[in-house]
Amino acid sequence: MIEVKDTDPAIPFFAQLEHPDDGPVTLINTFVAPEGQVDAVIDVWQKDSVVMRQQPGFISAQLYRGTADSRVLTNIAVWESTSALRAAFFNPQFQELLPLYPDGSTSCPVLVRKQAVPGICIG
């Protein structure tokens, strides 16, 4: 079973899911796979991503893997709204897959939006 850890304990992931909508949101979810279990984590992630792709409001997802022999995987997924992600996350079909992650797997999800910084990036 996967353990969810908060990136920002002051604003836990589940509190972010309850925040009122105001446009698209990006989920950045960093996983750490147990030793020797990276492929197993990727396999379960693929299954849960198939479910998520079918949900209303899903825009895109991309999985990244740390270089060398890193056990870190990062999913970046874009949703039309927080409410769409919340509905997808609590979908029973998705929830049934979470216990399939290898014991010792961790997940650190956070919701973010683009931040404008003058002269560097647009919002």
Beta strands, then each sheet from edge to edge (+ up, - down):
strand 1: 3-4
strand 2: 25-32
strand 3: 58-65
strand 4: 72-79
strand 5: 106-112
sheet 1: 1+ 5+ 2- 4+ 3-
end
